[in-house]
Amino acid sequence: MSVEARWWADLRQQIVYRAKRLNTGHMIEADQRYGYRDALSPHGVMLFFVSDAPAQPHGYQLHTAYRLWLASPESQ
């Protein structure tokens, strides 16, 4: 396997892990708010991007940003 293929495989693995963790967090937050006026919207947004990090094993650092909305007509 080439170095580039390993780089992409590692990146995909990290994104899948973080997406699963964020989805679980969204599910827990939604469950805790169930039945309350300020319930969460059924969706959120996740953004992933990388920056150079020569000290890291694959030479990059993965960053994650996410946003969850409260349920409202605007979030539909």
C-alpha positions in Angstrom: 0.0 0.0 0.0 1.4 3.4 -0.9 2.0 6.2 1.6 -0.8 8.2 0.0 -3.3 5.3 0.3 -2.3 4.9 4.0 -2.8 8.6 4.5 -6.3 8.5 3.1 -7.2 5.3 4.9 -6.1 6.9 8.3 -8.1 10.1 7.5 -11.3 8.1 6.7 -10.9 6.1 9.8 -10.6 9.2 12.0 -13.6 10.9 10.3 -15.7 7.8 10.8 -14.8 7.6 14.5 -15.5 11.3 15.1 -18.8 11.1 13.1 -20.0 8.2 15.2 -19.0 10.0 18.4 -20.8 13.2 17.3 -23.9 11.2 16.2 -24.0 9.4 19.6 -23.7 12.8 21.4 -26.5 14.2 19.3 -28.7 11.2 20.2 -28.0 11.6 23.9 -28.7 15.3 23.9 -31.9 14.8 22.0 -33.0 12.0 24.4 -32.3 14.2 27.4 -34.4 17.0 25.9 -37.3 14.8 24.8 -40.7 16.3 25.7 -39.2 19.7 26.6 -39.9 22.9 24.8 -36.3 23.4 23.7 -35.9 20.0 22.0 -33.1 19.5 19.4 -33.6 19.6 15.7 -33.4 16.1 14.1 -30.2 17.1 12.2 -26.9 18.9 12.7 -23.9 19.8 10.6 -20.4 18.4 10.9 -17.3 19.9 9.1 -14.0 18.2 8.9 -10.7 19.8 7.7 -7.0 19.1 8.0 -4.0 21.3 8.7 -0.3 20.5 8.4 1.2 19.1 11.5 4.7 17.6 10.8 5.0 16.2 14.3 2.0 14.0 13.9 2.5 10.4 12.5 0.8 11.2 9.1 1.8 14.8 8.9 -1.6 16.4 9.4 -4.1 17.2 12.2 -7.8 16.6 11.7 -10.1 19.3 13.0 -13.8 19.0 13.5 -16.5 21.6 13.9 -20.2 20.8 14.5 -23.4 22.6 15.1 -26.7 21.3 16.6 -29.9 23.4 16.4 -32.9 23.6 18.6 -36.1 22.3 17.0 -37.9 25.3 15.4 -39.5 26.2 12.1 -36.2 27.7 11.0 -34.3 24.5 11.4 -36.8 22.5 9.4 
